[in-house]
Amino acid sequence: MEITKYSKPRKVILITGIITAVINLLVIYPLMHSTASYITDYNWLFVSLGGSVLLLLYGLTGPRFFQYLLFTFLSTIFCAVSLFVYSIWDSWMGFLVLLIGIPSGIVTALVFFILRYVLFFRNKSRPVEKAQKNKLLLKQIVLYIFLAAIILILFIKGGDWWFDLFEQ
């Protein structure tokens, strides 16, 4: 993945996504954090961060953007169904499937995209043989399931883990 080989519109979209994310994280979030009382006060921050993530995803993936978006959608469904199966006997957990399953699916997909690139495709200069493609696919499936399990556990059991780590 060499950014110098990207087309000019993709470079502009990538730069726009980076600038939007930086502005949101370094300017808007501190301003909203000083006045917000509840998580619902961050609506516009979440919308603009989601937009910047979509811009970054399109800028990095280009013509394969819709495949990555479909994978993110399927990851969301997988995490929500996994959480539903986990909590099938608890009536209150059924409501939390939407609140925990959807964000955990999106986070799992985004972390998987990064780790997949770093671990498997960063230094690929030659094509992969068919026998090795099957091994590579199996490794990626195992990595995804492992990530999904870890992220679901973090979201279920330690929903306030960020506060526990950094705000005490």
MONORJO-V551255 format. One record per residue. N is the residue number from 0. RES is the residue in one letter. PSI is psi in degrees with one decimal (* if undefined). OMEGA is omega in degrees with one decimal (NA if undefined). NEAR is the number of other ideal C-beta (glycine too) atoms within 8 Angstrom. Layout:
BEGIN
n->{N;N}
res->{RES;RES}
psi->{PSI;PSI}
omega->{OMEGA;OMEGA}
near->{NEAR;NEAR}
END
This chain:
BEGIN
n->{0;1;2;3;4;5;6;7;8;9;10;11;12;13;14;15;16;17;18;19;20;21;22;23;24;25;26;27;28;29;30;31;32;33;34;35;36;37;38;39;40;41;42;43;44;45;46;47;48;49;50;51;52;53;54;55;56;57;58;59;60;61;62;63;64;65;66;67;68;69;70;71;72;73;74;75;76;77;78;79;80;81;82;83;84;85;86;87;88;89;90;91;92;93;94;95;96;97;98;99;100;101;102;103;104;105;106;107;108;109;110;111;112;113;114;115;116;117;118;119;120;121;122;123;124;125;126;127;128;129;130;131;132;133;134;135;136;137;138;139;140;141;142;143;144;145;146;147;148;149;150;151;152;153;154;155;156;157;158;159;160;161;162;163;164;165;166;167}
res->{M;E;I;T;K;Y;S;K;P;R;K;V;I;L;I;T;G;I;I;T;A;V;I;N;L;L;V;I;Y;P;L;M;H;S;T;A;S;Y;I;T;D;Y;N;W;L;F;V;S;L;G;G;S;V;L;L;L;L;Y;G;L;T;G;P;R;F;F;Q;Y;L;L;F;T;F;L;S;T;I;F;C;A;V;S;L;F;V;Y;S;I;W;D;S;W;M;G;F;L;V;L;L;I;G;I;P;S;G;I;V;T;A;L;V;F;F;I;L;R;Y;V;L;F;F;R;N;K;S;R;P;V;E;K;A;Q;K;N;K;L;L;L;K;Q;I;V;L;Y;I;F;L;A;A;I;I;L;I;L;F;I;K;G;G;D;W;W;F;D;L;F;E;Q}
psi->{96.6;121.1;-24.0;-22.2;-3.0;153.8;162.7;-42.2;-37.1;-38.9;-40.9;-42.8;-41.0;-44.6;-39.9;-43.0;-41.2;-46.0;-41.8;-43.2;-42.5;-42.9;-42.5;-43.7;-32.8;-19.7;-57.1;-44.4;-46.8;-35.9;-42.6;-33.8;-30.5;-22.0;-12.8;143.1;-31.9;164.8;-23.4;-12.6;-9.0;21.5;-50.7;-31.2;-44.5;-39.8;-45.0;-34.6;-38.3;-41.0;-40.5;-34.9;-39.5;-40.5;-43.3;-41.4;-42.1;-39.8;-34.9;-31.9;-25.4;-122.3;-15.6;15.2;-45.3;-28.6;-42.9;-38.7;-40.2;-40.4;-39.4;-41.9;-45.6;-33.7;-38.9;-45.0;-43.5;-45.6;-37.9;-41.6;-40.3;-42.1;-37.2;-42.6;-39.3;-37.8;29.8;-29.0;-10.6;115.3;-32.3;-26.8;-23.0;-36.2;-35.4;-11.2;-40.9;-40.6;-28.4;-38.8;-42.0;-51.8;-36.3;-34.0;-41.0;-45.0;-40.9;-45.5;-44.2;-42.0;-37.7;-41.3;-44.4;-50.0;-36.0;-43.8;-46.8;-42.9;-34.5;-31.4;5.4;-41.0;33.2;113.1;-16.7;158.2;154.2;136.8;161.3;-40.9;-36.2;-24.5;-39.3;-42.1;-41.5;-42.2;-41.9;-41.7;-39.6;-38.0;-44.4;-42.7;-43.7;-46.2;-40.4;-46.6;-43.6;-41.5;-45.6;-46.0;-37.7;-40.4;-42.7;-41.6;-34.3;-57.0;-33.9;55.1;-25.1;34.7;-32.8;-43.9;-42.4;-36.2;-44.2;-17.8;-2.3;*}
omega->{176.6;-177.0;178.8;179.9;179.8;175.5;-177.3;177.5;178.1;177.4;179.7;178.6;179.2;178.5;177.7;178.1;179.2;-179.3;178.5;179.7;-179.5;178.5;179.6;-174.5;-175.3;-177.8;-172.5;-178.9;178.2;177.9;179.9;-178.3;-179.5;-177.8;-174.4;175.8;-177.0;179.7;178.8;177.2;-178.3;-174.3;-176.6;175.9;179.5;179.4;-178.6;174.5;175.3;176.8;179.3;175.8;176.9;176.7;177.9;179.4;177.5;179.5;-178.9;-175.2;176.9;-175.1;178.7;-176.5;-176.5;174.3;177.9;177.8;176.6;177.6;177.7;177.7;178.7;175.7;177.0;178.3;-179.8;-179.3;178.8;178.6;177.7;178.5;177.6;177.9;178.3;-173.2;-174.3;-177.7;-179.3;-174.4;180.0;-179.6;178.2;177.1;-177.6;176.8;178.6;-176.6;-179.2;-174.9;-177.2;178.4;-180.0;176.0;179.0;179.1;177.9;-179.5;-178.3;177.6;177.9;178.3;-178.6;-178.6;177.9;179.1;-176.4;-174.7;-169.8;-168.3;-175.9;-174.3;179.8;177.0;178.9;179.4;-178.0;178.8;-175.7;179.9;179.3;176.2;179.2;177.0;179.6;178.1;178.5;177.2;179.7;177.8;178.3;177.7;-179.1;-179.1;177.1;178.0;-179.5;179.4;-179.7;-177.0;176.3;177.3;177.7;-178.2;-177.7;-171.7;-177.0;-175.8;-178.9;-175.5;178.7;178.3;-179.3;-178.4;-166.1;-173.8;-177.3;NA}
near->{6;5;7;4;4;11;6;6;6;11;11;8;11;14;9;10;15;10;8;12;12;8;9;13;9;7;8;11;10;8;8;11;7;6;6;9;3;5;5;5;9;9;7;7;11;8;8;11;11;8;9;13;11;9;13;12;12;12;15;8;10;10;4;7;10;6;8;11;9;8;9;12;8;8;15;13;9;10;16;13;9;11;16;11;7;9;11;6;3;7;4;6;10;9;7;11;12;8;8;13;16;11;9;15;16;11;9;15;12;10;10;12;10;8;10;11;10;7;7;10;7;8;4;7;3;4;3;7;6;5;6;8;9;8;8;10;8;8;9;10;8;8;12;11;8;8;12;15;8;8;13;15;9;10;10;10;5;9;7;6;8;7;8;8;7;5;6;5}
END
